[in-house]
Amino acid sequence: MALSLQDKRRAVIRKAAATITLSALALAASAQSAWPDRPIKLVVPFAAGGGSDIMARAIADKLGARLGQPLIVDNKGGAGGAVGFAGVASAAPDGNTLLFVTTAIATNPTSGVKLGYDPRKSFEPIGMIGMTPLLVNVAASEKMNTLADLMKASRDKPGAVAYGSGGVGSMSHLGMALLAAETQMPLLHVPYKGMGPAMTDMLGGRIQAAMNTLTTAKPFIDDGKVRVLAVTGTQRSPFLPNVPTVAEAGVPGFQIEFWWGLMAPAGTSPAIVKRINDELNALLAQKEVRDLLAKEAAVPRPVTPAEFRRIVNFDLDRWSKLIKDANIQVE
């Protein structure tokens, strides 16, 4: 049957539309395959010289070599990382700006700082680099050898057992506040401007406990001045194999881990995100990178972008709930 003039016109339009679609797909594929075609900026939202900055620069060198373009570190410190986070949130989602991120992206929304980004919507999680647990520790001079001893001491004299933190809303504060809430320990919180002064006061007997990272506590542990009661990871730390987890010490299901990872601005191509994730996870299998993480008492944690998003959202939900339930007043 001969086609009508109208049918012929429709056929021509469908063919043209198909040609345009195929051309667009080809252009998109070509653009993606060309990435990266210039150096990539890696924003580190902390000052140069710290532990996170050192790790970011080492990962940048190795990841850049695998991608075929250098990753140029750009330190954008301020407001606990919020300045750098906001800058990446507003960057073009073309794969040429990446973000070195830590657990701070999940705790900053509880800090009272005015954010220029939405931690759930402004970024594309790429992958995690590594994680390390926190430590529940006391001065070696204290008559507390286990987490159960700390819990008993705090309950026997409510408010008499104090812990120090690096400031209101810091991980050292929120972590111990969560432990206190889940174990009903009536601890007194004493905030400091950093964990250095807190550790000094703990050793001097002015406070009794603290929760911090192994890298912070290690010099005092090595000198025999600090006793670690438990670690907050899901498993024992390979760097403190004789120290039980909080769960093993009597608080089932309790876990907190400090982590590092990479993100990109929201809207970045899934193909680019996957490429970086693949290369990053391949790096984490290398002994040299595992040794690098060990300097921060961390272990590699290869995950998919989807798994990383779930971890970030879990932490956001947890800390927001704690702030509300414990009525923590963040300035």
C-alpha positions as CSV (number, residue, x, y, z in Angstrom):
1,M,0.0,0.0,0.0
2,A,1.4,3.4,-1.0
3,L,2.2,5.8,1.8
4,S,0.2,9.0,2.1
5,L,2.0,12.3,1.9
6,Q,1.4,12.7,5.7
7,D,2.9,9.3,6.5
8,K,5.9,10.1,4.4
9,R,6.4,13.4,6.2
10,R,6.2,11.5,9.6
11,A,8.7,9.0,8.4
12,V,11.1,11.7,7.4
13,I,10.7,13.5,10.8
14,R,11.3,10.3,12.7
15,K,14.5,9.5,10.7
16,A,15.8,13.1,11.3
17,A,15.0,12.8,15.0
18,A,16.8,9.5,15.3
19,T,19.8,10.9,13.4
20,I,20.0,13.9,15.8
21,T,19.7,11.7,18.9
22,L,22.5,9.4,17.7
23,S,24.7,12.4,16.9
24,A,24.1,13.9,20.3
25,L,25.0,10.6,22.0
26,A,28.1,10.3,19.9
27,L,29.2,13.8,20.9
28,A,28.5,13.1,24.5
29,A,30.5,9.8,24.4
30,S,33.3,11.6,22.6
31,A,33.4,14.4,25.2
32,Q,33.5,11.8,28.0
33,S,36.2,9.8,26.4
34,A,38.3,12.9,26.0
35,W,38.2,13.6,29.8
36,P,40.5,14.5,31.3
37,D,42.0,16.8,28.8
38,R,43.6,19.3,31.2
39,P,44.9,19.4,34.8
40,I,42.2,18.7,37.5
41,K,41.8,20.9,40.5
42,L,41.5,19.0,43.8
43,V,40.1,21.3,46.5
44,V,41.3,20.4,50.0
45,P,39.1,22.3,52.5
46,F,41.8,22.6,55.1
47,A,45.0,24.5,55.6
48,A,48.2,23.2,54.1
49,G,50.5,21.0,56.2
50,G,48.0,19.1,58.3
51,G,47.4,15.3,58.1
52,S,44.5,15.6,55.7
53,D,46.4,17.8,53.4
54,I,49.4,15.5,53.4
55,M,47.1,12.6,52.5
56,A,45.3,14.5,49.9
57,R,48.5,15.5,48.1
58,A,49.9,11.9,48.1
59,I,46.6,10.6,46.7
60,A,46.5,13.4,44.2
61,D,49.9,12.5,42.8
62,K,49.1,8.8,42.4
63,L,45.5,9.3,41.1
64,G,46.7,11.9,38.6
65,A,49.2,9.5,37.2
66,R,46.5,6.9,36.6
67,L,44.1,9.5,35.0
68,G,46.8,10.9,32.7
69,Q,46.4,14.5,34.0
70,P,47.9,16.0,37.2
71,L,45.6,16.8,40.1
72,I,46.5,20.3,41.4
73,V,45.8,20.7,45.1
74,D,44.0,23.9,46.0
75,N,43.8,24.5,49.8
76,K,40.5,26.4,50.8
77,G,40.4,26.3,54.5
78,G,37.9,28.0,56.8
79,A,34.8,27.3,58.9
80,G,35.8,23.7,59.5
81,G,35.9,22.9,55.8
82,A,32.6,24.7,54.9
83,V,34.4,27.3,52.7
84,G,36.0,24.7,50.5
85,F,32.8,22.6,50.4
86,A,30.8,25.6,49.2
87,G,33.4,26.4,46.5
88,V,33.2,23.0,45.0
89,A,29.4,22.9,45.2
90,S,29.2,25.9,42.9
91,A,31.9,24.6,40.5
92,A,31.1,23.4,36.9
93,P,30.2,19.6,37.0
94,D,32.7,18.8,34.2
95,G,35.0,16.6,36.1
96,N,37.7,19.2,36.3
97,T,37.1,20.2,40.0
98,L,37.1,17.5,42.7
99,L,36.8,17.7,46.5
100,F,38.9,15.9,49.1
101,V,36.4,15.4,51.9
102,T,36.3,14.1,55.4
103,T,33.7,13.2,58.0
104,A,33.5,17.0,58.5
105,I,31.0,17.2,55.7
106,A,28.5,15.2,57.8
107,T,29.2,17.1,61.1
108,N,29.4,20.7,59.7
109,P,25.6,20.9,59.3
110,T,25.3,20.5,63.0
111,S,28.0,23.1,63.8
112,G,25.9,26.3,63.5
113,V,28.0,27.5,60.5
114,K,26.0,29.0,57.7
115,L,26.5,26.6,54.8
116,G,26.6,27.6,51.1
117,Y,25.7,24.1,50.1
118,D,23.5,21.1,50.8
119,P,25.6,18.1,51.8
120,R,23.0,15.7,50.5
121,K,22.4,17.4,47.1
122,S,25.4,19.5,46.2
123,F,27.9,16.7,45.5
124,E,28.4,13.5,43.7
125,P,30.2,11.0,46.1
126,I,33.0,9.3,44.2
127,G,34.6,7.0,46.7
128,M,36.3,6.6,50.1
129,I,40.0,6.6,50.7
130,G,40.2,5.2,54.2
131,M,38.9,5.3,57.7
132,T,40.1,5.1,61.2
133,P,38.3,4.6,64.5
134,L,38.2,7.0,67.5
135,L,39.6,6.0,70.8
136,V,38.0,6.2,74.3
137,N,41.0,7.0,76.5
138,V,41.9,8.1,80.0
139,A,45.1,9.2,81.7
140,A,47.1,6.2,82.8
141,S,46.9,7.6,86.4
142,E,43.2,7.1,86.5
143,K,41.8,4.0,88.2
144,M,39.8,3.0,85.1
145,N,41.0,0.0,83.1
146,T,37.9,-0.7,81.0
147,L,35.0,1.0,79.5
148,A,32.8,-0.5,82.2
149,D,35.0,1.2,84.8
150,L,34.4,4.6,83.1
151,M,30.6,3.9,82.9
152,K,30.5,3.0,86.6
153,A,32.6,6.0,87.7
154,S,30.3,8.4,85.9
155,R,27.2,6.8,87.3
156,D,28.5,6.7,90.8
157,K,29.1,10.4,90.8
158,P,27.0,12.1,88.1
159,G,28.7,15.1,86.6
160,A,32.0,14.4,88.4
161,V,33.6,12.6,85.5
162,A,34.5,15.0,82.7
163,Y,35.7,14.6,79.1
164,G,37.5,17.1,76.9
165,S,36.9,17.8,73.3
166,G,38.4,19.9,70.5
167,G,35.3,22.1,70.6
168,V,31.5,22.0,70.5
169,G,30.4,20.1,67.4
170,S,33.8,18.5,66.8
171,M,34.0,14.7,66.3
172,S,35.7,14.4,69.7
173,H,32.6,16.0,71.2
174,L,29.9,14.4,69.2
175,G,31.5,10.9,69.5
176,M,31.7,10.9,73.2
177,A,28.2,12.6,73.5
178,L,26.8,9.7,71.4
179,L,28.5,7.1,73.6
180,A,27.2,8.9,76.7
181,A,23.7,9.0,75.3
182,E,23.7,5.3,74.4
183,T,25.1,4.1,77.7
184,Q,23.4,6.7,79.9
185,M,26.7,8.0,81.2
186,P,26.2,11.4,83.0
187,L,29.5,12.8,81.7
188,L,30.5,16.5,81.9
189,H,31.6,18.0,78.6
190,V,34.6,20.5,78.7
191,P,35.2,22.0,75.2
192,Y,38.7,23.2,74.3
193,K,40.2,25.0,71.3
194,G,41.7,21.8,69.9
195,M,42.6,18.4,71.3
196,G,46.1,19.5,72.4
197,P,44.9,21.5,75.4
198,A,42.4,18.8,76.2
199,M,45.0,16.1,76.4
200,T,47.2,18.4,78.5
201,D,44.4,18.8,81.0
202,M,43.6,15.1,81.0
203,L,47.1,14.3,81.9
204,G,47.0,16.9,84.6
205,G,43.9,15.4,86.2
206,R,41.6,18.3,85.4
207,I,39.4,16.1,83.2
208,Q,39.2,12.3,83.2
209,A,38.6,11.2,79.6
210,A,38.7,12.0,75.9
211,M,37.8,10.6,72.6
212,N,40.2,11.3,69.7
213,T,42.1,9.7,66.9
214,L,45.1,7.4,67.3
215,T,47.4,9.9,65.6
216,T,46.5,12.5,68.3
217,A,46.8,10.1,71.2
218,K,49.8,8.0,70.0
219,P,52.6,10.0,71.5
220,F,50.9,9.8,74.9
221,I,50.2,6.1,74.5
222,D,53.8,5.4,73.5
223,D,55.0,7.3,76.6
224,G,52.6,5.3,78.9
225,K,50.7,8.4,79.9
226,V,47.4,7.4,78.3
227,R,45.3,4.2,78.6
228,V,43.0,3.3,75.7
229,L,39.8,1.7,77.0
230,A,38.1,0.9,73.6
231,V,38.1,1.8,69.9
232,T,34.9,2.9,68.1
233,G,35.3,0.9,64.9
234,T,33.3,-2.1,63.8
235,Q,36.5,-4.2,64.2
236,R,39.6,-3.9,66.3
237,S,42.2,-1.6,64.9
238,P,45.2,-3.4,63.5
239,F,47.3,-0.7,65.2
240,L,45.8,-1.5,68.6
241,P,45.0,-5.2,68.3
242,N,44.7,-5.8,72.0
243,V,42.2,-3.0,72.6
244,P,38.5,-4.1,72.4
245,T,35.9,-2.3,70.3
246,V,33.2,-0.4,72.2
247,A,30.8,-3.1,71.0
248,E,33.0,-5.8,72.5
249,A,33.3,-3.7,75.7
250,G,29.5,-3.9,76.3
251,V,27.8,-1.5,73.9
252,P,26.4,-3.7,71.1
253,G,26.2,-2.0,67.6
254,F,28.1,1.1,68.6
255,Q,30.5,2.3,65.9
256,I,32.0,5.6,64.8
257,E,34.7,6.0,62.2
258,F,36.5,9.0,60.8
259,W,36.9,8.8,57.0
260,W,38.4,10.5,54.0
261,G,37.1,10.4,50.4
262,L,36.5,12.2,47.1
263,M,33.5,14.0,45.8
264,A,32.6,16.1,42.7
265,P,30.0,18.8,42.1
266,A,26.4,17.5,41.7
267,G,25.6,16.7,38.0
268,T,29.1,15.4,37.2
269,S,28.8,12.6,34.5
270,P,28.3,9.1,36.0
271,A,30.9,7.9,33.5
272,I,33.5,10.3,35.0
273,V,32.5,9.4,38.5
274,K,32.9,5.7,37.7
275,R,36.3,6.2,36.1
276,I,37.6,8.0,39.1
277,N,36.1,5.5,41.5
278,D,37.7,2.6,39.5
279,E,41.1,4.3,39.6
280,L,40.9,5.2,43.2
281,N,39.9,1.7,44.3
282,A,42.8,0.3,42.3
283,L,45.1,2.6,44.1
284,L,43.8,1.4,47.5
285,A,45.1,-2.1,46.7
286,Q,48.6,-0.9,46.4
287,K,51.0,-1.5,49.4
288,E,52.4,2.0,49.0
289,V,49.0,3.5,49.6
290,R,48.2,1.2,52.4
291,D,51.4,2.3,54.1
292,L,50.5,5.9,53.5
293,L,47.1,5.3,55.3
294,A,48.9,3.5,58.1
295,K,50.6,6.7,59.0
296,E,47.2,8.1,60.0
297,A,46.3,4.7,61.7
298,A,43.8,4.2,58.9
299,V,42.9,1.3,56.6
300,P,41.8,1.5,53.0
301,R,38.0,1.4,52.3
302,P,37.1,0.8,48.7
303,V,33.4,1.4,48.1
304,T,31.1,2.3,45.2
305,P,29.7,5.8,44.8
306,A,26.3,4.6,45.9
307,E,27.8,3.0,49.1
308,F,29.7,6.2,49.9
309,R,26.4,8.2,49.6
310,R,24.7,5.9,52.0
311,I,27.6,6.3,54.5
312,V,27.4,10.1,54.3
313,N,23.7,10.2,54.7
314,F,23.9,7.8,57.6
315,D,26.3,10.1,59.4
316,L,24.2,13.2,58.6
317,D,21.1,11.5,60.1
318,R,23.0,10.3,63.1
319,W,24.7,13.6,64.1
320,S,21.6,15.7,63.4
321,K,19.5,13.4,65.6
322,L,22.1,13.5,68.4
323,I,22.2,17.3,68.4
324,K,18.4,17.4,68.7
325,D,18.0,14.6,71.3
326,A,20.8,15.7,73.5
327,N,19.9,19.4,73.1
328,I,23.5,20.2,72.2
329,Q,23.8,24.0,71.8
330,V,26.2,24.7,68.9
331,E,27.3,28.3,68.8
